[in-house]
Amino acid sequence: MAAQNSEPRTLSAAHGVAGQRRPAPDANLSVWLTFHLANARMYEAVSDVDRGHHHEALYWADYERRKADAVSTRIQGEKSQTR
């Protein structure tokens, strides 16, 4: 339960957290996948708490899921090329 208390409670704070934990541009694709999935979960949670920014937080959650899907597709493409 302590972990929930350290999670951002506003959309602005969530953007700050996402910026702080952003991987290096040349990071491994699996690192980027983890980053986008974590952000999607974080924005989804924020949408339930920061009701004034509910729809905007849901937009960001969906954006991060789409980014994760794109990274996942790249990972699968690289795996199929090495076979």
PDB file of N, CA, C and O in Angstrom, chain B, residues numbered from 101:
ATOM      1  N   MET B 101       0.816  -1.196   0.000  1.00  0.00           N
ATOM      2  CA  MET B 101       0.000   0.000   0.000  1.00  0.00           C
ATOM      3  C   MET B 101       0.858   1.257   0.000  1.00  0.00           C
ATOM      4  O   MET B 101       0.423   2.299  -0.490  1.00  0.00           O
ATOM      5  N   ALA B 102       2.045   1.176   0.531  1.00  0.00           N
ATOM      6  CA  ALA B 102       2.930   2.334   0.536  1.00  0.00           C
ATOM      7  C   ALA B 102       3.314   2.742  -0.874  1.00  0.00           C
ATOM      8  O   ALA B 102       3.519   3.926  -1.142  1.00  0.00           O
ATOM      9  N   ALA B 103       3.413   1.770  -1.783  1.00  0.00           N
ATOM     10  CA  ALA B 103       3.787   2.083  -3.163  1.00  0.00           C
ATOM     11  C   ALA B 103       2.730   2.959  -3.822  1.00  0.00           C
ATOM     12  O   ALA B 103       3.067   3.839  -4.614  1.00  0.00           O
ATOM     13  N   GLN B 104       1.460   2.731  -3.508  1.00  0.00           N
ATOM     14  CA  GLN B 104       0.405   3.544  -4.089  1.00  0.00           C
ATOM     15  C   GLN B 104       0.522   4.995  -3.651  1.00  0.00           C
ATOM     16  O   GLN B 104       0.215   5.901  -4.427  1.00  0.00           O
ATOM     17  N   ASN B 105       0.958   5.227  -2.430  1.00  0.00           N
ATOM     18  CA  ASN B 105       1.086   6.587  -1.924  1.00  0.00           C
ATOM     19  C   ASN B 105       2.184   7.350  -2.645  1.00  0.00           C
ATOM     20  O   ASN B 105       2.137   8.579  -2.699  1.00  0.00           O
ATOM     21  N   SER B 106       3.173   6.653  -3.203  1.00  0.00           N
ATOM     22  CA  SER B 106       4.255   7.328  -3.896  1.00  0.00           C
ATOM     23  C   SER B 106       3.939   7.533  -5.378  1.00  0.00           C
ATOM     24  O   SER B 106       4.700   8.193  -6.085  1.00  0.00           O
ATOM     25  N   GLU B 107       2.844   6.983  -5.846  1.00  0.00           N
ATOM     26  CA  GLU B 107       2.439   7.163  -7.238  1.00  0.00           C
ATOM     27  C   GLU B 107       1.888   8.574  -7.430  1.00  0.00           C
ATOM     28  O   GLU B 107       1.309   9.145  -6.506  1.00  0.00           O
ATOM     29  N   PRO B 108       2.065   9.136  -8.627  1.00  0.00           N
ATOM     30  CA  PRO B 108       1.535  10.478  -8.872  1.00  0.00           C
ATOM     31  C   PRO B 108       0.014  10.509  -8.768  1.00  0.00           C
ATOM     32  O   PRO B 108      -0.670   9.545  -9.111  1.00  0.00           O
ATOM     33  N   ARG B 109      -0.492  11.625  -8.291  1.00  0.00           N
ATOM     34  CA  ARG B 109      -1.929  11.758  -8.106  1.00  0.00           C
ATOM     35  C   ARG B 109      -2.531  12.812  -9.032  1.00  0.00           C
ATOM     36  O   ARG B 109      -3.744  13.023  -9.034  1.00  0.00           O
ATOM     37  N   THR B 110      -1.687  13.468  -9.813  1.00  0.00           N
ATOM     38  CA  THR B 110      -2.176  14.445 -10.780  1.00  0.00           C
ATOM     39  C   THR B 110      -1.549  14.150 -12.144  1.00  0.00           C
ATOM     40  O   THR B 110      -0.511  13.494 -12.239  1.00  0.00           O
ATOM     41  N   LEU B 111      -2.187  14.637 -13.170  1.00  0.00           N
ATOM     42  CA  LEU B 111      -1.654  14.445 -14.511  1.00  0.00           C
ATOM     43  C   LEU B 111      -0.303  15.137 -14.648  1.00  0.00           C
ATOM     44  O   LEU B 111       0.619  14.594 -15.258  1.00  0.00           O
ATOM     45  N   SER B 112      -0.189  16.312 -14.092  1.00  0.00           N
ATOM     46  CA  SER B 112       1.073  17.038 -14.154  1.00  0.00           C
ATOM     47  C   SER B 112       2.200  16.247 -13.486  1.00  0.00           C
ATOM     48  O   SER B 112       3.305  16.156 -14.022  1.00  0.00           O
ATOM     49  N   ALA B 113       1.918  15.683 -12.329  1.00  0.00           N
ATOM     50  CA  ALA B 113       2.928  14.877 -11.635  1.00  0.00           C
ATOM     51  C   ALA B 113       3.278  13.631 -12.440  1.00  0.00           C
ATOM     52  O   ALA B 113       4.435  13.214 -12.464  1.00  0.00           O
ATOM     53  N   ALA B 114       2.293  13.039 -13.095  1.00  0.00           N
ATOM     54  CA  ALA B 114       2.540  11.852 -13.916  1.00  0.00           C
ATOM     55  C   ALA B 114       3.470  12.188 -15.081  1.00  0.00           C
ATOM     56  O   ALA B 114       4.369  11.412 -15.407  1.00  0.00           O
ATOM     57  N   HIS B 115       3.252  13.343 -15.707  1.00  0.00           N
ATOM     58  CA  HIS B 115       4.149  13.767 -16.784  1.00  0.00           C
ATOM     59  C   HIS B 115       5.577  13.924 -16.256  1.00  0.00           C
ATOM     60  O   HIS B 115       6.543  13.576 -16.935  1.00  0.00           O
ATOM     61  N   GLY B 116       5.695  14.448 -15.046  1.00  0.00           N
ATOM     62  CA  GLY B 116       7.017  14.597 -14.432  1.00  0.00           C
ATOM     63  C   GLY B 116       7.693  13.260 -14.202  1.00  0.00           C
ATOM     64  O   GLY B 116       8.879  13.099 -14.486  1.00  0.00           O
ATOM     65  N   VAL B 117       6.942  12.303 -13.688  1.00  0.00           N
ATOM     66  CA  VAL B 117       7.484  10.958 -13.446  1.00  0.00           C
ATOM     67  C   VAL B 117       7.913  10.330 -14.768  1.00  0.00           C
ATOM     68  O   VAL B 117       8.993   9.747 -14.858  1.00  0.00           O
ATOM     69  N   ALA B 118       7.075  10.445 -15.787  1.00  0.00           N
ATOM     70  CA  ALA B 118       7.409   9.863 -17.094  1.00  0.00           C
ATOM     71  C   ALA B 118       8.697  10.478 -17.640  1.00  0.00           C
ATOM     72  O   ALA B 118       9.539   9.770 -18.193  1.00  0.00           O
ATOM     73  N   GLY B 119       8.847  11.774 -17.486  1.00  0.00           N
ATOM     74  CA  GLY B 119      10.059  12.438 -17.965  1.00  0.00           C
ATOM     75  C   GLY B 119      11.300  11.996 -17.215  1.00  0.00           C
ATOM     76  O   GLY B 119      12.370  11.849 -17.805  1.00  0.00           O
ATOM     77  N   GLN B 120      11.161  11.784 -15.921  1.00  0.00           N
ATOM     78  CA  GLN B 120      12.311  11.388 -15.107  1.00  0.00           C
ATOM     79  C   GLN B 120      12.781   9.963 -15.406  1.00  0.00           C
ATOM     80  O   GLN B 120      13.976   9.675 -15.345  1.00  0.00           O
ATOM     81  N   ARG B 121      11.851   9.086 -15.725  1.00  0.00           N
ATOM     82  CA  ARG B 121      12.247   7.694 -15.931  1.00  0.00           C
ATOM     83  C   ARG B 121      12.423   7.322 -17.406  1.00  0.00           C
ATOM     84  O   ARG B 121      12.613   6.153 -17.742  1.00  0.00           O
ATOM     85  N   ARG B 122      12.357   8.321 -18.274  1.00  0.00           N
ATOM     86  CA  ARG B 122      12.508   8.082 -19.714  1.00  0.00           C
ATOM     87  C   ARG B 122      13.894   7.484 -19.995  1.00  0.00           C
ATOM     88  O   ARG B 122      14.908   8.014 -19.540  1.00  0.00           O
ATOM     89  N   PRO B 123      13.929   6.384 -20.743  1.00  0.00           N
ATOM     90  CA  PRO B 123      15.221   5.762 -21.064  1.00  0.00           C
ATOM     91  C   PRO B 123      16.027   6.608 -22.054  1.00  0.00           C
ATOM     92  O   PRO B 123      15.513   7.531 -22.685  1.00  0.00           O
ATOM     93  N   ALA B 124      17.283   6.261 -22.160  1.00  0.00           N
ATOM     94  CA  ALA B 124      18.142   6.906 -23.158  1.00  0.00           C
ATOM     95  C   ALA B 124      17.614   6.568 -24.551  1.00  0.00           C
ATOM     96  O   ALA B 124      17.060   5.488 -24.755  1.00  0.00           O
ATOM     97  N   PRO B 125      17.779   7.474 -25.503  1.00  0.00           N
ATOM     98  CA  PRO B 125      17.269   7.215 -26.857  1.00  0.00           C
ATOM     99  C   PRO B 125      17.780   5.904 -27.465  1.00  0.00           C
ATOM    100  O   PRO B 125      17.077   5.273 -28.254  1.00  0.00           O
ATOM    101  N   ASP B 126      18.980   5.500 -27.108  1.00  0.00           N
ATOM    102  CA  ASP B 126      19.551   4.284 -27.681  1.00  0.00           C
ATOM    103  C   ASP B 126      19.357   3.060 -26.782  1.00  0.00           C
ATOM    104  O   ASP B 126      20.026   2.043 -26.965  1.00  0.00           O
ATOM    105  N   ALA B 127      18.450   3.156 -25.820  1.00  0.00           N
ATOM    106  CA  ALA B 127      18.197   2.029 -24.912  1.00  0.00           C
ATOM    107  C   ALA B 127      17.612   0.848 -25.688  1.00  0.00           C
ATOM    108  O   ALA B 127      17.007   1.017 -26.746  1.00  0.00           O
ATOM    109  N   ASN B 128      17.806  -0.329 -25.146  1.00  0.00           N
ATOM    110  CA  ASN B 128      17.261  -1.556 -25.713  1.00  0.00           C
ATOM    111  C   ASN B 128      15.749  -1.435 -25.865  1.00  0.00           C
ATOM    112  O   ASN B 128      15.088  -0.799 -25.044  1.00  0.00           O
ATOM    113  N   LEU B 129      15.207  -2.041 -26.907  1.00  0.00           N
ATOM    114  CA  LEU B 129      13.756  -1.970 -27.137  1.00  0.00           C
ATOM    115  C   LEU B 129      12.953  -2.532 -25.966  1.00  0.00           C
ATOM    116  O   LEU B 129      11.855  -2.049 -25.688  1.00  0.00           O
ATOM    117  N   SER B 130      13.475  -3.533 -25.281  1.00  0.00           N
ATOM    118  CA  SER B 130      12.735  -4.085 -24.140  1.00  0.00           C
ATOM    119  C   SER B 130      12.619  -3.058 -23.011  1.00  0.00           C
ATOM    120  O   SER B 130      11.631  -3.046 -22.277  1.00  0.00           O
ATOM    121  N   VAL B 131      13.620  -2.207 -22.875  1.00  0.00           N
ATOM    122  CA  VAL B 131      13.568  -1.127 -21.873  1.00  0.00           C
ATOM    123  C   VAL B 131      12.478  -0.134 -22.258  1.00  0.00           C
ATOM    124  O   VAL B 131      11.712   0.321 -21.408  1.00  0.00           O
ATOM    125  N   TRP B 132      12.414   0.201 -23.553  1.00  0.00           N
ATOM    126  CA  TRP B 132      11.376   1.113 -24.021  1.00  0.00           C
ATOM    127  C   TRP B 132       9.981   0.505 -23.860  1.00  0.00           C
ATOM    128  O   TRP B 132       9.033   1.210 -23.514  1.00  0.00           O
ATOM    129  N   LEU B 133       9.855  -0.788 -24.108  1.00  0.00           N
ATOM    130  CA  LEU B 133       8.559  -1.456 -23.937  1.00  0.00           C
ATOM    131  C   LEU B 133       8.112  -1.370 -22.482  1.00  0.00           C
ATOM    132  O   LEU B 133       6.963  -1.033 -22.198  1.00  0.00           O
ATOM    133  N   THR B 134       9.015  -1.671 -21.573  1.00  0.00           N
ATOM    134  CA  THR B 134       8.706  -1.589 -20.140  1.00  0.00           C
ATOM    135  C   THR B 134       8.305  -0.175 -19.749  1.00  0.00           C
ATOM    136  O   THR B 134       7.361   0.016 -18.983  1.00  0.00           O
ATOM    137  N   PHE B 135       9.014   0.805 -20.267  1.00  0.00           N
ATOM    138  CA  PHE B 135       8.728   2.216 -19.991  1.00  0.00           C
ATOM    139  C   PHE B 135       7.307   2.586 -20.429  1.00  0.00           C
ATOM    140  O   PHE B 135       6.549   3.170 -19.655  1.00  0.00           O
ATOM    141  N   HIS B 136       6.954   2.248 -21.662  1.00  0.00           N
ATOM    142  CA  HIS B 136       5.635   2.621 -22.172  1.00  0.00           C
ATOM    143  C   HIS B 136       4.508   1.886 -21.439  1.00  0.00           C
ATOM    144  O   HIS B 136       3.461   2.475 -21.169  1.00  0.00           O
ATOM    145  N   LEU B 137       4.711   0.623 -21.119  1.00  0.00           N
ATOM    146  CA  LEU B 137       3.676  -0.124 -20.389  1.00  0.00           C
ATOM    147  C   LEU B 137       3.481   0.438 -18.983  1.00  0.00           C
ATOM    148  O   LEU B 137       2.351   0.554 -18.509  1.00  0.00           O
ATOM    149  N   ALA B 138       4.579   0.785 -18.320  1.00  0.00           N
ATOM    150  CA  ALA B 138       4.483   1.378 -16.976  1.00  0.00           C
ATOM    151  C   ALA B 138       3.768   2.724 -17.039  1.00  0.00           C
ATOM    152  O   ALA B 138       2.950   3.036 -16.174  1.00  0.00           O
ATOM    153  N   ASN B 139       4.077   3.520 -18.062  1.00  0.00           N
ATOM    154  CA  ASN B 139       3.409   4.814 -18.211  1.00  0.00           C
ATOM    155  C   ASN B 139       1.914   4.628 -18.454  1.00  0.00           C
ATOM    156  O   ASN B 139       1.102   5.368 -17.898  1.00  0.00           O
ATOM    157  N   ALA B 140       1.545   3.658 -19.271  1.00  0.00           N
ATOM    158  CA  ALA B 140       0.121   3.405 -19.531  1.00  0.00           C
ATOM    159  C   ALA B 140      -0.608   3.088 -18.232  1.00  0.00           C
ATOM    160  O   ALA B 140      -1.692   3.614 -17.979  1.00  0.00           O
ATOM    161  N   ARG B 141      -0.012   2.229 -17.412  1.00  0.00           N
ATOM    162  CA  ARG B 141      -0.639   1.892 -16.122  1.00  0.00           C
ATOM    163  C   ARG B 141      -0.725   3.115 -15.219  1.00  0.00           C
ATOM    164  O   ARG B 141      -1.731   3.325 -14.542  1.00  0.00           O
ATOM    165  N   MET B 142       0.337   3.925 -15.211  1.00  0.00           N
ATOM    166  CA  MET B 142       0.364   5.112 -14.359  1.00  0.00           C
ATOM    167  C   MET B 142      -0.719   6.111 -14.786  1.00  0.00           C
ATOM    168  O   MET B 142      -1.457   6.618 -13.940  1.00  0.00           O
ATOM    169  N   TYR B 143      -0.818   6.393 -16.072  1.00  0.00           N
ATOM    170  CA  TYR B 143      -1.831   7.351 -16.536  1.00  0.00           C
ATOM    171  C   TYR B 143      -3.249   6.821 -16.305  1.00  0.00           C
ATOM    172  O   TYR B 143      -4.163   7.585 -15.997  1.00  0.00           O
ATOM    173  N   GLU B 144      -3.419   5.523 -16.454  1.00  0.00           N
ATOM    174  CA  GLU B 144      -4.733   4.925 -16.172  1.00  0.00           C
ATOM    175  C   GLU B 144      -5.114   5.147 -14.708  1.00  0.00           C
ATOM    176  O   GLU B 144      -6.250   5.509 -14.399  1.00  0.00           O
ATOM    177  N   ALA B 145      -4.156   4.926 -13.818  1.00  0.00           N
ATOM    178  CA  ALA B 145      -4.410   5.131 -12.381  1.00  0.00           C
ATOM    179  C   ALA B 145      -4.689   6.605 -12.085  1.00  0.00           C
ATOM    180  O   ALA B 145      -5.576   6.922 -11.293  1.00  0.00           O
ATOM    181  N   VAL B 146      -3.939   7.498 -12.716  1.00  0.00           N
ATOM    182  CA  VAL B 146      -4.132   8.937 -12.496  1.00  0.00           C
ATOM    183  C   VAL B 146      -5.523   9.360 -12.965  1.00  0.00           C
ATOM    184  O   VAL B 146      -6.137  10.245 -12.369  1.00  0.00           O
ATOM    185  N   SER B 147      -6.020   8.733 -14.025  1.00  0.00           N
ATOM    186  CA  SER B 147      -7.348   9.107 -14.540  1.00  0.00           C
ATOM    187  C   SER B 147      -8.441   8.866 -13.504  1.00  0.00           C
ATOM    188  O   SER B 147      -9.480   9.527 -13.529  1.00  0.00           O
ATOM    189  N   ASP B 148      -8.211   7.926 -12.599  1.00  0.00           N
ATOM    190  CA  ASP B 148      -9.193   7.642 -11.545  1.00  0.00           C
ATOM    191  C   ASP B 148      -9.090   8.606 -10.366  1.00  0.00           C
ATOM    192  O   ASP B 148     -10.038   8.756  -9.596  1.00  0.00           O
ATOM    193  N   VAL B 149      -7.938   9.256 -10.230  1.00  0.00           N
ATOM    194  CA  VAL B 149      -7.705  10.126  -9.068  1.00  0.00           C
ATOM    195  C   VAL B 149      -7.855  11.602  -9.424  1.00  0.00           C
ATOM    196  O   VAL B 149      -8.508  12.359  -8.705  1.00  0.00           O
ATOM    197  N   ASP B 150      -7.249  12.002 -10.529  1.00  0.00           N
ATOM    198  CA  ASP B 150      -7.287  13.403 -10.970  1.00  0.00           C
ATOM    199  C   ASP B 150      -8.496  13.567 -11.894  1.00  0.00           C
ATOM    200  O   ASP B 150      -8.357  13.638 -13.115  1.00  0.00           O
ATOM    201  N   ARG B 151      -9.676  13.627 -11.292  1.00  0.00           N
ATOM    202  CA  ARG B 151     -10.916  13.617 -12.067  1.00  0.00           C
ATOM    203  C   ARG B 151     -11.050  14.825 -12.990  1.00  0.00           C
ATOM    204  O   ARG B 151     -11.741  14.742 -14.005  1.00  0.00           O
ATOM    205  N   GLY B 152     -10.416  15.926 -12.667  1.00  0.00           N
ATOM    206  CA  GLY B 152     -10.459  17.093 -13.532  1.00  0.00           C
ATOM    207  C   GLY B 152      -9.705  16.887 -14.843  1.00  0.00           C
ATOM    208  O   GLY B 152      -9.921  17.606 -15.819  1.00  0.00           O
ATOM    209  N   HIS B 153      -8.829  15.906 -14.848  1.00  0.00           N
ATOM    210  CA  HIS B 153      -8.054  15.580 -16.053  1.00  0.00           C
ATOM    211  C   HIS B 153      -8.291  14.136 -16.478  1.00  0.00           C
ATOM    212  O   HIS B 153      -7.442  13.524 -17.127  1.00  0.00           O
ATOM    213  N   HIS B 154      -9.444  13.598 -16.111  1.00  0.00           N
ATOM    214  CA  HIS B 154      -9.775  12.199 -16.372  1.00  0.00           C
ATOM    215  C   HIS B 154      -9.579  11.819 -17.841  1.00  0.00           C
ATOM    216  O   HIS B 154      -8.851  10.875 -18.147  1.00  0.00           O
ATOM    217  N   HIS B 155     -10.221  12.544 -18.738  1.00  0.00           N
ATOM    218  CA  HIS B 155     -10.167  12.186 -20.149  1.00  0.00           C
ATOM    219  C   HIS B 155      -8.779  12.405 -20.747  1.00  0.00           C
ATOM    220  O   HIS B 155      -8.342  11.631 -21.599  1.00  0.00           O
ATOM    221  N   GLU B 156      -8.097  13.437 -20.313  1.00  0.00           N
ATOM    222  CA  GLU B 156      -6.753  13.680 -20.814  1.00  0.00           C
ATOM    223  C   GLU B 156      -5.800  12.577 -20.341  1.00  0.00           C
ATOM    224  O   GLU B 156      -4.944  12.133 -21.107  1.00  0.00           O
ATOM    225  N   ALA B 157      -5.939  12.136 -19.101  1.00  0.00           N
ATOM    226  CA  ALA B 157      -5.105  11.043 -18.592  1.00  0.00           C
ATOM    227  C   ALA B 157      -5.394   9.748 -19.347  1.00  0.00           C
ATOM    228  O   ALA B 157      -4.482   8.969 -19.624  1.00  0.00           O
ATOM    229  N   LEU B 158      -6.666   9.522 -19.677  1.00  0.00           N
ATOM    230  CA  LEU B 158      -7.008   8.339 -20.474  1.00  0.00           C
ATOM    231  C   LEU B 158      -6.391   8.430 -21.864  1.00  0.00           C
ATOM    232  O   LEU B 158      -5.946   7.424 -22.415  1.00  0.00           O
ATOM    233  N   TYR B 159      -6.365   9.632 -22.429  1.00  0.00           N
ATOM    234  CA  TYR B 159      -5.695   9.820 -23.717  1.00  0.00           C
ATOM    235  C   TYR B 159      -4.238   9.391 -23.608  1.00  0.00           C
ATOM    236  O   TYR B 159      -3.744   8.650 -24.458  1.00  0.00           O
ATOM    237  N   TRP B 160      -3.542   9.855 -22.561  1.00  0.00           N
ATOM    238  CA  TRP B 160      -2.126   9.527 -22.405  1.00  0.00           C
ATOM    239  C   TRP B 160      -1.925   8.041 -22.150  1.00  0.00           C
ATOM    240  O   TRP B 160      -0.940   7.467 -22.614  1.00  0.00           O
ATOM    241  N   ALA B 161      -2.830   7.415 -21.429  1.00  0.00           N
ATOM    242  CA  ALA B 161      -2.738   5.964 -21.217  1.00  0.00           C
ATOM    243  C   ALA B 161      -2.839   5.240 -22.557  1.00  0.00           C
ATOM    244  O   ALA B 161      -2.075   4.313 -22.826  1.00  0.00           O
ATOM    245  N   ASP B 162      -3.777   5.664 -23.390  1.00  0.00           N
ATOM    246  CA  ASP B 162      -3.931   5.046 -24.706  1.00  0.00           C
ATOM    247  C   ASP B 162      -2.716   5.333 -25.584  1.00  0.00           C
ATOM    248  O   ASP B 162      -2.256   4.446 -26.303  1.00  0.00           O
ATOM    249  N   TYR B 163      -2.200   6.533 -25.539  1.00  0.00           N
ATOM    250  CA  TYR B 163      -0.998   6.900 -26.296  1.00  0.00           C
ATOM    251  C   TYR B 163       0.157   5.972 -25.929  1.00  0.00           C
ATOM    252  O   TYR B 163       0.849   5.452 -26.804  1.00  0.00           O
ATOM    253  N   GLU B 164       0.357   5.769 -24.634  1.00  0.00           N
ATOM    254  CA  GLU B 164       1.463   4.914 -24.185  1.00  0.00           C
ATOM    255  C   GLU B 164       1.238   3.458 -24.587  1.00  0.00           C
ATOM    256  O   GLU B 164       2.195   2.758 -24.916  1.00  0.00           O
ATOM    257  N   ARG B 165       0.002   2.997 -24.567  1.00  0.00           N
ATOM    258  CA  ARG B 165      -0.282   1.627 -25.030  1.00  0.00           C
ATOM    259  C   ARG B 165       0.028   1.488 -26.520  1.00  0.00           C
ATOM    260  O   ARG B 165       0.567   0.467 -26.948  1.00  0.00           O
ATOM    261  N   ARG B 166      -0.307   2.505 -27.308  1.00  0.00           N
ATOM    262  CA  ARG B 166      -0.003   2.468 -28.741  1.00  0.00           C
ATOM    263  C   ARG B 166       1.500   2.472 -28.982  1.00  0.00           C
ATOM    264  O   ARG B 166       1.988   1.765 -29.863  1.00  0.00           O
ATOM    265  N   LYS B 167       2.236   3.265 -28.207  1.00  0.00           N
ATOM    266  CA  LYS B 167       3.690   3.268 -28.314  1.00  0.00           C
ATOM    267  C   LYS B 167       4.253   1.892 -27.939  1.00  0.00           C
ATOM    268  O   LYS B 167       5.167   1.394 -28.596  1.00  0.00           O
ATOM    269  N   ALA B 168       3.706   1.283 -26.884  1.00  0.00           N
ATOM    270  CA  ALA B 168       4.150  -0.055 -26.468  1.00  0.00           C
ATOM    271  C   ALA B 168       3.872  -1.074 -27.567  1.00  0.00           C
ATOM    272  O   ALA B 168       4.702  -1.942 -27.835  1.00  0.00           O
ATOM    273  N   ASP B 169       2.713  -0.972 -28.198  1.00  0.00           N
ATOM    274  CA  ASP B 169       2.383  -1.882 -29.297  1.00  0.00           C
ATOM    275  C   ASP B 169       3.376  -1.729 -30.446  1.00  0.00           C
ATOM    276  O   ASP B 169       3.800  -2.721 -31.038  1.00  0.00           O
ATOM    277  N   ALA B 170       3.747  -0.493 -30.760  1.00  0.00           N
ATOM    278  CA  ALA B 170       4.699  -0.248 -31.845  1.00  0.00           C
ATOM    279  C   ALA B 170       6.073  -0.833 -31.511  1.00  0.00           C
ATOM    280  O   ALA B 170       6.725  -1.426 -32.370  1.00  0.00           O
ATOM    281  N   VAL B 171       6.504  -0.664 -30.272  1.00  0.00           N
ATOM    282  CA  VAL B 171       7.790  -1.225 -29.856  1.00  0.00           C
ATOM    283  C   VAL B 171       7.727  -2.750 -29.887  1.00  0.00           C
ATOM    284  O   VAL B 171       8.672  -3.404 -30.330  1.00  0.00           O
ATOM    285  N   SER B 172       6.632  -3.306 -29.426  1.00  0.00           N
ATOM    286  CA  SER B 172       6.462  -4.756 -29.438  1.00  0.00           C
ATOM    287  C   SER B 172       6.526  -5.296 -30.867  1.00  0.00           C
ATOM    288  O   SER B 172       7.127  -6.341 -31.116  1.00  0.00           O
ATOM    289  N   THR B 173       5.914  -4.591 -31.784  1.00  0.00           N
ATOM    290  CA  THR B 173       5.955  -4.989 -33.197  1.00  0.00           C
ATOM    291  C   THR B 173       7.392  -4.955 -33.719  1.00  0.00           C
ATOM    292  O   THR B 173       7.803  -5.852 -34.455  1.00  0.00           O
ATOM    293  N   ARG B 174       8.149  -3.938 -33.347  1.00  0.00           N
ATOM    294  CA  ARG B 174       9.558  -3.864 -33.754  1.00  0.00           C
ATOM    295  C   ARG B 174      10.359  -5.019 -33.177  1.00  0.00           C
ATOM    296  O   ARG B 174      11.202  -5.601 -33.860  1.00  0.00           O
ATOM    297  N   ILE B 175      10.096  -5.349 -31.919  1.00  0.00           N
ATOM    298  CA  ILE B 175      10.805  -6.459 -31.284  1.00  0.00           C
ATOM    299  C   ILE B 175      10.506  -7.757 -32.021  1.00  0.00           C
ATOM    300  O   ILE B 175      11.416  -8.535 -32.309  1.00  0.00           O
ATOM    301  N   GLN B 176       9.238  -7.992 -32.328  1.00  0.00           N
ATOM    302  CA  GLN B 176       8.852  -9.208 -33.051  1.00  0.00           C
ATOM    303  C   GLN B 176       9.480  -9.236 -34.447  1.00  0.00           C
ATOM    304  O   GLN B 176       9.899 -10.294 -34.918  1.00  0.00           O
ATOM    305  N   GLY B 177       9.546  -8.086 -35.105  1.00  0.00           N
ATOM    306  CA  GLY B 177      10.168  -8.009 -36.418  1.00  0.00           C
ATOM    307  C   GLY B 177      11.647  -8.357 -36.374  1.00  0.00           C
ATOM    308  O   GLY B 177      12.156  -9.050 -37.254  1.00  0.00           O
ATOM    309  N   GLU B 178      12.332  -7.873 -35.348  1.00  0.00           N
ATOM    310  CA  GLU B 178      13.752  -8.185 -35.198  1.00  0.00           C
ATOM    311  C   GLU B 178      13.966  -9.664 -34.903  1.00  0.00           C
ATOM    312  O   GLU B 178      14.925 -10.267 -35.383  1.00  0.00           O
ATOM    313  N   LYS B 179      13.065 -10.244 -34.110  1.00  0.00           N
ATOM    314  CA  LYS B 179      13.172 -11.672 -33.806  1.00  0.00           C
ATOM    315  C   LYS B 179      12.987 -12.513 -35.072  1.00  0.00           C
ATOM    316  O   LYS B 179      13.688 -13.505 -35.270  1.00  0.00           O
ATOM    317  N   SER B 180      12.051 -12.118 -35.917  1.00  0.00           N
ATOM    318  CA  SER B 180      11.785 -12.910 -37.135  1.00  0.00           C
ATOM    319  C   SER B 180      12.921 -12.766 -38.150  1.00  0.00           C
ATOM    320  O   SER B 180      13.143 -13.670 -38.956  1.00  0.00           O
ATOM    321  N   GLN B 181      13.640 -11.648 -38.121  1.00  0.00           N
ATOM    322  CA  GLN B 181      14.763 -11.448 -39.041  1.00  0.00           C
ATOM    323  C   GLN B 181      15.981 -12.263 -38.652  1.00  0.00           C
ATOM    324  O   GLN B 181      16.813 -12.578 -39.503  1.00  0.00           O
ATOM    325  N   THR B 182      16.099 -12.612 -37.369  1.00  0.00           N
ATOM    326  CA  THR B 182      17.267 -13.361 -36.908  1.00  0.00           C
ATOM    327  C   THR B 182      17.082 -14.857 -37.052  1.00  0.00           C
ATOM    328  O   THR B 182      18.009 -15.619 -36.776  1.00  0.00           O
ATOM    329  N   ARG B 183      15.933 -15.286 -37.470  1.00  0.00           N
ATOM    330  CA  ARG B 183      15.695 -16.730 -37.610  1.00  0.00           C
ATOM    331  C   ARG B 183      16.095 -17.231 -38.952  1.00  0.00           C
ATOM    332  O   ARG B 183      15.959 -18.422 -39.231  1.00  0.00           O
TER     333      ARG B 183
END
